[in-house]
């Protein structure tokens, strides 16, 4: 497999955290999309993330939530006064519940954009021109911004998205409107009844595999299935992985994942986007559900 080249050097974020203003919060199926105006930070690349904490109601009462939460940016747009950042969130604990409840006018502390973004198809091999986007659950977020970067580069795309059930689904209409998307759901409420990796397997049976790279983000089990499939089929693949993060700068080593050749990488600085051939497994303890 062609190795990723140095085109994915990290964007250098402004040092320290900065306060942004929340400018919107809307429902997206079982999820929510909240938006913040970043007055001074650089525009993020697809696959990069931010460390987020509400300016108020954070670390109070019993101290939870205390640490900031790592979130991939789903959409970004230059607007008057800075850059609008959109985040897709599912309320599953005290931190995500607070972020999901943010209202316009509230403050949001952000650090970022951090980490290495997705590569363009041509950077993964001279013969690669297209992209297969595979998203699962809340992991569809970084693929939303990626599709815009791919379209700007003239790269054709196939988009495959999967969800557990109706309560754990959302963001498709808001983030992928005007795009042809194939859907899968484990409970059968929409699209193919089963896993999104079922759709990937069928797609790779055709002639698309030779000229396309896979870009994936989702729960660990899905990413591991994509990783194994890509290696077995000899298809270039990049995975946006998740692991516990406390700092975002590589200091705490909470996000260390094992490498296929031995040793570890820190996802916050060496990822979160990784070459599927580089990692030993995507089943990292604490990496989500």
ZAVO-320687 format. One record per residue: residue number from 1; residue in one letter; x, y, z of N, C-alpha, C in turn. Coordinates in steps of 0.2 Angstrom, whole numbers. Example, Ala and Ser with C-alpha at 12.3 -4.5 7.8 and 13.67 -1.06 7.14 Angstrom:
// residues 2
{r 1 "A" {66 -28 39} {62 -22 39} {66 -16 39}}
{r 2 "S" {64 -11 35} {68 -5 36} {64 0 39}}
//
This chain:
// residues 289
{r 1 "X" {4 -6 0} {0 0 0} {4 6 0}}
{r 2 "X" {2 11 -4} {6 17 -4} {6 21 2}}
{r 3 "X" {11 23 5} {11 27 12} {9 34 11}}
{r 4 "X" {6 37 16} {4 44 16} {10 48 16}}
{r 5 "X" {10 53 11} {15 58 11} {14 64 15}}
{r 6 "X" {19 68 15} {20 74 20} {15 79 19}}
{r 7 "X" {10 78 14} {5 83 13} {0 85 18}}
{r 8 "X" {0 81 24} {-4 82 29} {-1 84 35}}
{r 9 "X" {4 89 35} {6 92 40} {1 96 44}}
{r 10 "X" {2 96 51} {-4 99 55} {-4 107 54}}
{r 11 "X" {-10 109 54} {-11 117 54} {-9 119 61}}
{r 12 "X" {-5 124 62} {-2 127 68} {-8 131 71}}
{r 13 "X" {-11 128 77} {-16 132 80} {-13 138 84}}
{r 14 "X" {-17 143 86} {-15 148 90} {-13 145 97}}
{r 15 "X" {-8 147 100} {-7 144 107} {-12 146 112}}
{r 16 "X" {-13 141 116} {-18 142 122} {-25 141 119}}
{r 17 "X" {-30 142 124} {-37 142 122} {-40 149 121}}
{r 18 "X" {-45 149 117} {-48 156 116} {-56 155 117}}
{r 19 "X" {-59 161 119} {-66 161 120} {-70 162 113}}
{r 20 "X" {-75 158 112} {-79 159 106} {-86 160 108}}
{r 21 "X" {-90 163 104} {-97 164 106} {-101 159 102}}
{r 22 "X" {-106 155 105} {-110 151 102} {-116 155 98}}
{r 23 "X" {-117 153 92} {-121 157 88} {-127 153 86}}
{r 24 "X" {-128 146 88} {-133 142 86} {-133 135 88}}
{r 25 "X" {-139 132 89} {-139 125 91} {-146 123 89}}
{r 26 "X" {-146 117 85} {-152 115 82} {-152 107 82}}
{r 27 "X" {-158 104 82} {-158 97 82} {-156 94 75}}
{r 28 "X" {-153 88 76} {-152 84 69} {-153 77 71}}
{r 29 "X" {-160 75 70} {-162 68 72} {-160 67 80}}
{r 30 "X" {-157 62 81} {-155 60 88} {-149 64 91}}
{r 31 "X" {-146 68 86} {-140 72 88} {-142 80 88}}
{r 32 "X" {-137 84 90} {-138 91 89} {-132 94 86}}
{r 33 "X" {-133 99 82} {-127 103 79} {-127 110 83}}
{r 34 "X" {-121 111 86} {-121 118 89} {-115 122 85}}
{r 35 "X" {-116 128 84} {-111 132 80} {-108 138 85}}
{r 36 "X" {-102 139 83} {-98 144 87} {-94 149 82}}
{r 37 "X" {-94 155 84} {-90 160 80} {-83 160 83}}
{r 38 "X" {-78 158 79} {-71 159 81} {-68 165 77}}
{r 39 "X" {-66 170 81} {-64 176 79} {-57 177 76}}
{r 40 "X" {-53 172 79} {-46 173 77} {-42 166 75}}
{r 41 "X" {-45 161 75} {-42 154 74} {-41 153 66}}
{r 42 "X" {-37 149 64} {-36 147 57} {-42 142 55}}
{r 43 "X" {-44 142 49} {-49 138 47} {-47 130 47}}
{r 44 "X" {-50 126 50} {-48 119 50} {-48 115 44}}
{r 45 "X" {-45 110 44} {-45 105 38} {-49 99 41}}
{r 46 "X" {-52 95 36} {-56 89 37} {-52 84 41}}
{r 47 "X" {-55 82 47} {-52 77 51} {-48 80 57}}
{r 48 "X" {-47 86 57} {-44 90 63} {-50 90 68}}
{r 49 "X" {-47 92 74} {-52 92 80} {-50 98 84}}
{r 50 "X" {-55 99 89} {-54 105 94} {-55 102 101}}
{r 51 "X" {-52 105 106} {-54 103 113} {-59 108 115}}
{r 52 "X" {-65 106 117} {-70 111 119} {-72 110 126}}
{r 53 "X" {-74 116 129} {-77 117 136} {-81 123 136}}
{r 54 "X" {-87 122 139} {-92 127 140} {-89 132 145}}
{r 55 "X" {-90 139 143} {-87 144 148} {-90 144 154}}
{r 56 "X" {-97 142 155} {-100 142 161} {-103 135 162}}
{r 57 "X" {-104 133 168} {-107 126 170} {-102 121 168}}
{r 58 "X" {-96 122 169} {-91 117 168} {-86 116 174}}
{r 59 "X" {-86 110 177} {-82 109 182} {-85 111 189}}
{r 60 "X" {-92 112 189} {-95 115 195} {-98 109 199}}
{r 61 "X" {-102 110 204} {-105 105 208} {-100 100 210}}
{r 62 "X" {-101 94 207} {-97 88 208} {-90 88 204}}
{r 63 "X" {-89 93 201} {-83 94 197} {-83 91 190}}
{r 64 "X" {-89 88 188} {-90 86 181} {-94 90 177}}
{r 65 "X" {-93 91 171} {-86 89 168} {-80 93 170}}
{r 66 "X" {-75 90 170} {-69 94 172} {-64 95 166}}
{r 67 "X" {-62 90 162} {-58 91 156} {-61 93 150}}
{r 68 "X" {-58 96 146} {-62 98 139} {-63 91 135}}
{r 69 "X" {-67 92 130} {-69 86 126} {-67 87 119}}
{r 70 "X" {-64 82 116} {-61 82 109} {-67 81 104}}
{r 71 "X" {-68 86 99} {-73 85 94} {-70 87 87}}
{r 72 "X" {-72 83 83} {-70 84 76} {-75 89 73}}
{r 73 "X" {-72 94 69} {-77 99 66} {-81 96 61}}
{r 74 "X" {-87 97 60} {-91 95 55} {-92 99 49}}
{r 75 "X" {-92 106 50} {-93 111 45} {-89 117 47}}
{r 76 "X" {-87 121 42} {-84 127 44} {-85 132 38}}
{r 77 "X" {-86 139 39} {-88 143 34} {-85 150 36}}
{r 78 "X" {-82 154 32} {-80 161 34} {-86 165 34}}
{r 79 "X" {-87 169 39} {-92 173 40} {-90 180 43}}
{r 80 "X" {-94 185 43} {-92 191 46} {-90 190 53}}
{r 81 "X" {-84 193 55} {-81 192 62} {-77 186 63}}
{r 82 "X" {-76 182 58} {-72 176 59} {-74 170 55}}
{r 83 "X" {-73 164 58} {-75 158 55} {-80 154 59}}
{r 84 "X" {-86 152 56} {-91 148 60} {-89 141 60}}
{r 85 "X" {-89 138 66} {-87 131 67} {-94 127 69}}
{r 86 "X" {-95 122 66} {-101 117 67} {-99 111 70}}
{r 87 "X" {-102 109 76} {-100 102 79} {-106 98 80}}
{r 88 "X" {-106 92 78} {-111 87 79} {-110 83 86}}
{r 89 "X" {-115 83 90} {-114 81 97} {-120 76 99}}
{r 90 "X" {-118 71 102} {-123 66 105} {-122 67 113}}
{r 91 "X" {-128 68 116} {-127 69 124} {-127 62 127}}
{r 92 "X" {-121 60 129} {-120 53 132} {-117 54 139}}
{r 93 "X" {-115 60 142} {-112 60 148} {-112 68 150}}
{r 94 "X" {-109 70 156} {-110 76 158} {-107 82 153}}
{r 95 "X" {-101 80 150} {-98 84 146} {-102 86 139}}
{r 96 "X" {-104 80 136} {-108 81 130} {-115 83 131}}
{r 97 "X" {-118 82 137} {-124 85 139} {-124 92 139}}
{r 98 "X" {-118 95 142} {-118 102 143} {-116 105 136}}
{r 99 "X" {-112 102 132} {-111 105 125} {-118 105 121}}
{r 100 "X" {-121 100 122} {-128 99 118} {-133 104 120}}
{r 101 "X" {-132 107 126} {-137 112 129} {-135 119 128}}
{r 102 "X" {-129 120 124} {-127 127 123} {-132 131 119}}
{r 103 "X" {-133 137 121} {-137 141 118} {-134 147 115}}
{r 104 "X" {-137 151 110} {-134 156 107} {-132 162 112}}
{r 105 "X" {-126 165 111} {-124 170 116} {-120 167 122}}
{r 106 "X" {-120 161 123} {-115 158 128} {-108 157 125}}
{r 107 "X" {-104 157 130} {-97 156 128} {-94 149 128}}
{r 108 "X" {-89 148 123} {-86 141 122} {-79 142 122}}
{r 109 "X" {-75 139 126} {-68 139 126} {-66 133 121}}
{r 110 "X" {-61 135 116} {-59 131 111} {-51 131 111}}
{r 111 "X" {-49 125 109} {-41 125 108} {-41 121 101}}
{r 112 "X" {-38 124 96} {-37 120 90} {-37 125 84}}
{r 113 "X" {-37 123 78} {-38 116 76} {-32 112 77}}
{r 114 "X" {-33 105 79} {-27 101 81} {-27 95 77}}
{r 115 "X" {-21 92 77} {-20 85 74} {-19 85 66}}
{r 116 "X" {-18 80 63} {-17 79 56} {-23 78 52}}
{r 117 "X" {-25 81 47} {-31 80 43} {-30 74 38}}
{r 118 "X" {-36 73 35} {-36 68 29} {-32 71 23}}
{r 119 "X" {-29 66 20} {-25 68 14} {-30 68 8}}
{r 120 "X" {-28 71 2} {-32 70 -4} {-30 64 -7}}
{r 121 "X" {-35 61 -12} {-33 55 -15} {-27 54 -19}}
{r 122 "X" {-25 59 -22} {-19 59 -26} {-13 59 -22}}
{r 123 "X" {-13 61 -15} {-7 60 -11} {-6 53 -8}}
{r 124 "X" {-11 49 -9} {-11 42 -7} {-9 37 -12}}
{r 125 "X" {-8 40 -18} {-6 36 -24} {-7 39 -31}}
{r 126 "X" {-3 39 -35} {-4 43 -42} {-10 40 -46}}
{r 127 "X" {-12 34 -44} {-17 31 -48} {-24 32 -45}}
{r 128 "X" {-24 35 -39} {-30 36 -35} {-33 42 -36}}
{r 129 "X" {-39 42 -39} {-43 49 -40} {-49 50 -36}}
{r 130 "X" {-52 44 -34} {-59 45 -31} {-58 43 -23}}
{r 131 "X" {-64 44 -20} {-65 43 -13} {-71 39 -11}}
{r 132 "X" {-70 34 -6} {-76 31 -3} {-76 33 4}}
{r 133 "X" {-81 37 6} {-82 39 13} {-87 35 17}}
{r 134 "X" {-84 32 22} {-88 27 26} {-89 30 33}}
{r 135 "X" {-95 32 35} {-96 35 42} {-101 31 46}}
{r 136 "X" {-100 31 53} {-104 27 57} {-106 32 63}}
{r 137 "X" {-113 33 64} {-115 36 70} {-112 44 70}}
{r 138 "X" {-110 46 76} {-108 53 77} {-101 54 73}}
{r 139 "X" {-98 48 70} {-92 48 66} {-93 51 59}}
{r 140 "X" {-99 53 57} {-100 55 51} {-98 63 50}}
{r 141 "X" {-97 66 56} {-95 73 57} {-89 75 52}}
{r 142 "X" {-83 72 53} {-77 74 49} {-78 73 42}}
{r 143 "X" {-82 68 40} {-83 67 33} {-87 72 29}}
{r 144 "X" {-91 76 33} {-95 81 30} {-91 87 28}}
{r 145 "X" {-86 89 31} {-81 94 29} {-77 91 24}}
{r 146 "X" {-75 84 24} {-71 81 19} {-74 81 12}}
{r 147 "X" {-80 80 12} {-84 80 5} {-83 87 2}}
{r 148 "X" {-83 92 5} {-82 99 2} {-75 99 0}}
{r 149 "X" {-70 97 3} {-63 97 1} {-62 93 -5}}
{r 150 "X" {-65 87 -5} {-64 83 -11} {-68 86 -17}}
{r 151 "X" {-74 89 -16} {-77 92 -22} {-73 98 -25}}
{r 152 "X" {-70 102 -20} {-66 107 -22} {-60 105 -26}}
{r 153 "X" {-57 99 -25} {-52 96 -28} {-54 92 -34}}
{r 154 "X" {-60 91 -36} {-63 88 -42} {-63 80 -41}}
{r 155 "X" {-63 78 -35} {-62 70 -33} {-69 67 -33}}
{r 156 "X" {-71 62 -37} {-77 59 -36} {-78 55 -30}}
{r 157 "X" {-84 55 -27} {-85 52 -21} {-91 47 -21}}
{r 158 "X" {-90 42 -16} {-96 38 -14} {-97 38 -7}}
{r 159 "X" {-103 40 -4} {-104 41 3} {-108 35 6}}
{r 160 "X" {-105 32 11} {-109 27 14} {-109 28 22}}
{r 161 "X" {-115 29 24} {-116 31 31} {-121 26 35}}
{r 162 "X" {-119 24 41} {-123 19 45} {-124 21 52}}
{r 163 "X" {-130 19 55} {-132 21 61} {-135 15 65}}
{r 164 "X" {-134 15 72} {-137 9 76} {-144 9 75}}
{r 165 "X" {-148 14 77} {-155 14 77} {-157 21 76}}
{r 166 "X" {-164 22 76} {-167 29 75} {-164 34 80}}
{r 167 "X" {-164 32 86} {-162 36 92} {-155 38 91}}
{r 168 "X" {-151 34 88} {-143 36 87} {-142 37 80}}
{r 169 "X" {-146 42 77} {-145 43 70} {-146 51 69}}
{r 170 "X" {-143 54 64} {-145 61 63} {-139 64 59}}
{r 171 "X" {-140 70 57} {-135 74 53} {-135 73 46}}
{r 172 "X" {-138 68 43} {-137 67 36} {-140 72 32}}
{r 173 "X" {-147 74 34} {-150 80 30} {-146 86 31}}
{r 174 "X" {-144 88 37} {-140 94 38} {-133 94 35}}
{r 175 "X" {-130 89 35} {-123 89 33} {-121 86 26}}
{r 176 "X" {-126 82 24} {-124 79 17} {-130 80 12}}
{r 177 "X" {-133 86 13} {-139 88 8} {-136 89 1}}
{r 178 "X" {-140 87 -4} {-138 88 -11} {-133 83 -13}}
{r 179 "X" {-132 78 -9} {-127 72 -10} {-130 66 -11}}
{r 180 "X" {-128 61 -15} {-131 55 -15} {-127 50 -10}}
{r 181 "X" {-131 48 -5} {-129 44 1} {-132 38 1}}
{r 182 "X" {-128 32 2} {-131 26 4} {-131 25 11}}
{r 183 "X" {-137 23 14} {-138 22 21} {-138 15 23}}
{r 184 "X" {-136 14 29} {-137 7 33} {-139 8 40}}
{r 185 "X" {-143 4 43} {-145 5 50} {-146 -2 53}}
{r 186 "X" {-144 -3 59} {-144 -10 62} {-151 -12 63}}
{r 187 "X" {-155 -7 65} {-162 -9 66} {-167 -9 60}}
{r 188 "X" {-164 -7 54} {-168 -7 48} {-173 -1 47}}
{r 189 "X" {-172 4 51} {-177 10 51} {-175 14 44}}
{r 190 "X" {-169 13 41} {-168 17 35} {-163 13 31}}
{r 191 "X" {-163 13 25} {-158 10 20} {-157 2 22}}
{r 192 "X" {-151 0 20} {-149 -7 21} {-150 -9 29}}
{r 193 "X" {-153 -15 30} {-153 -17 37} {-147 -21 38}}
{r 194 "X" {-142 -18 42} {-136 -21 44} {-131 -16 45}}
{r 195 "X" {-125 -18 43} {-119 -13 45} {-117 -9 38}}
{r 196 "X" {-114 -3 39} {-112 1 34} {-106 -3 30}}
{r 197 "X" {-102 -7 34} {-97 -11 31} {-100 -16 26}}
{r 198 "X" {-106 -18 27} {-109 -22 22} {-109 -19 15}}
{r 199 "X" {-111 -12 15} {-111 -8 9} {-104 -7 6}}
{r 200 "X" {-99 -7 10} {-93 -6 8} {-90 -12 4}}
{r 201 "X" {-92 -18 7} {-90 -24 4} {-93 -25 -3}}
{r 202 "X" {-99 -23 -4} {-102 -24 -10} {-99 -19 -15}}
{r 203 "X" {-98 -13 -13} {-95 -8 -17} {-88 -10 -20}}
{r 204 "X" {-84 -13 -15} {-77 -15 -17} {-77 -21 -22}}
{r 205 "X" {-83 -24 -22} {-83 -30 -27} {-83 -27 -34}}
{r 206 "X" {-85 -21 -35} {-85 -18 -42} {-78 -16 -44}}
{r 207 "X" {-78 -12 -49} {-71 -9 -52} {-69 -3 -48}}
{r 208 "X" {-73 0 -43} {-71 6 -40} {-65 6 -36}}
{r 209 "X" {-63 0 -33} {-58 -1 -28} {-51 1 -31}}
{r 210 "X" {-50 0 -37} {-43 1 -40} {-41 9 -40}}
{r 211 "X" {-46 13 -41} {-45 20 -42} {-48 24 -36}}
{r 212 "X" {-49 21 -30} {-52 25 -25} {-49 24 -18}}
{r 213 "X" {-49 29 -14} {-46 27 -7} {-52 28 -2}}
{r 214 "X" {-51 24 3} {-57 24 8} {-55 29 14}}
{r 215 "X" {-60 33 16} {-59 38 21} {-65 36 26}}
{r 216 "X" {-63 34 33} {-68 32 37} {-68 35 44}}
{r 217 "X" {-73 36 47} {-74 38 54} {-80 35 57}}
{r 218 "X" {-79 32 63} {-85 29 67} {-83 25 73}}
{r 219 "X" {-87 21 75} {-86 17 82} {-80 13 80}}
{r 220 "X" {-76 11 85} {-70 6 85} {-72 0 81}}
{r 221 "X" {-77 -4 82} {-79 -10 78} {-79 -9 71}}
{r 222 "X" {-82 -3 69} {-83 -1 62} {-76 0 59}}
{r 223 "X" {-72 4 62} {-66 6 60} {-61 0 59}}
{r 224 "X" {-62 -5 64} {-58 -11 63} {-60 -15 57}}
{r 225 "X" {-66 -15 56} {-69 -19 50} {-66 -16 44}}
{r 226 "X" {-66 -9 43} {-64 -6 38} {-56 -7 37}}
{r 227 "X" {-53 -6 42} {-45 -7 42} {-44 -14 39}}
{r 228 "X" {-47 -19 42} {-45 -26 39} {-47 -27 32}}
{r 229 "X" {-53 -24 30} {-55 -25 23} {-51 -21 19}}
{r 230 "X" {-48 -15 20} {-44 -12 16} {-37 -15 15}}
{r 231 "X" {-35 -18 21} {-28 -22 20} {-29 -28 16}}
{r 232 "X" {-35 -32 17} {-36 -38 13} {-37 -36 5}}
{r 233 "X" {-40 -31 4} {-41 -29 -3} {-36 -25 -6}}
{r 234 "X" {-31 -23 -2} {-25 -19 -5} {-28 -12 -7}}
{r 235 "X" {-32 -9 -3} {-35 -2 -5} {-32 3 0}}
{r 236 "X" {-30 8 -2} {-28 14 2} {-33 16 7}}
{r 237 "X" {-32 17 13} {-37 19 18} {-34 24 23}}
{r 238 "X" {-38 29 25} {-37 33 31} {-42 33 36}}
{r 239 "X" {-41 32 42} {-46 32 47} {-45 37 52}}
{r 240 "X" {-50 41 54} {-50 46 59} {-52 42 66}}
{r 241 "X" {-47 41 70} {-48 37 76} {-50 41 82}}
{r 242 "X" {-52 38 87} {-54 41 93} {-51 38 99}}
{r 243 "X" {-48 41 104} {-46 39 110} {-46 44 116}}
{r 244 "X" {-46 42 122} {-46 47 127} {-41 52 127}}
{r 245 "X" {-43 58 127} {-39 64 126} {-40 69 132}}
{r 246 "X" {-35 71 136} {-35 76 141} {-32 83 139}}
{r 247 "X" {-27 83 134} {-24 89 133} {-24 91 126}}
{r 248 "X" {-24 86 121} {-24 88 114} {-17 90 111}}
{r 249 "X" {-12 90 116} {-5 92 114} {0 87 114}}
{r 250 "X" {-2 81 116} {3 75 117} {6 74 123}}
{r 251 "X" {4 78 128} {8 78 135} {5 72 139}}
{r 252 "X" {-1 71 139} {-4 66 144} {-3 59 142}}
{r 253 "X" {-2 57 135} {-1 50 133} {-8 46 134}}
{r 254 "X" {-13 49 135} {-20 46 136} {-22 43 129}}
{r 255 "X" {-20 45 124} {-23 43 117} {-18 39 113}}
{r 256 "X" {-13 36 117} {-8 31 113} {-12 25 110}}
{r 257 "X" {-10 24 104} {-13 18 101} {-7 14 98}}
{r 258 "X" {-8 7 98} {-2 3 96} {-1 3 88}}
{r 259 "X" {5 3 86} {7 3 79} {8 -4 76}}
{r 260 "X" {7 -5 70} {8 -12 67} {15 -14 67}}
{r 261 "X" {20 -9 67} {27 -11 67} {30 -11 74}}
{r 262 "X" {26 -10 79} {28 -10 86} {28 -2 88}}
{r 263 "X" {28 -2 95} {28 5 98} {21 8 97}}
{r 264 "X" {20 15 99} {14 18 99} {14 25 96}}
{r 265 "X" {8 27 94} {8 34 92} {2 38 96}}
{r 266 "X" {3 44 97} {-2 48 100} {-7 51 95}}
{r 267 "X" {-13 49 96} {-18 52 91} {-18 59 90}}
{r 268 "X" {-17 63 96} {-19 70 96} {-13 74 92}}
{r 269 "X" {-7 71 91} {-2 74 87} {0 70 81}}
{r 270 "X" {0 64 81} {1 59 76} {-5 58 72}}
{r 271 "X" {-10 59 74} {-17 58 71} {-21 64 72}}
{r 272 "X" {-28 64 72} {-32 58 73} {-33 54 67}}
{r 273 "X" {-31 57 61} {-31 53 55} {-25 49 54}}
{r 274 "X" {-26 42 53} {-20 38 52} {-21 34 46}}
{r 275 "X" {-15 31 43} {-15 26 38} {-17 20 41}}
{r 276 "X" {-22 16 38} {-25 10 40} {-19 5 41}}
{r 277 "X" {-14 5 37} {-9 0 38} {-4 2 43}}
{r 278 "X" {-4 8 46} {0 10 52} {-2 7 58}}
{r 279 "X" {-8 6 60} {-10 4 66} {-11 -3 67}}
{r 280 "X" {-10 -6 73} {-11 -13 74} {-18 -15 75}}
{r 281 "X" {-22 -10 78} {-29 -12 79} {-33 -5 80}}
{r 282 "X" {-39 -5 79} {-44 1 80} {-47 0 87}}
{r 283 "X" {-47 -6 90} {-51 -8 96} {-47 -5 102}}
{r 284 "X" {-46 1 103} {-42 4 108} {-47 5 114}}
{r 285 "X" {-45 3 120} {-49 4 126} {-50 11 127}}
{r 286 "X" {-57 13 129} {-59 19 130} {-61 23 124}}
{r 287 "X" {-61 20 118} {-61 24 112} {-69 25 110}}
{r 288 "X" {-73 23 114} {-80 25 112} {-84 18 112}}
{r 289 "X" {-91 19 109} {-95 13 109} {-97 12 102}}
//
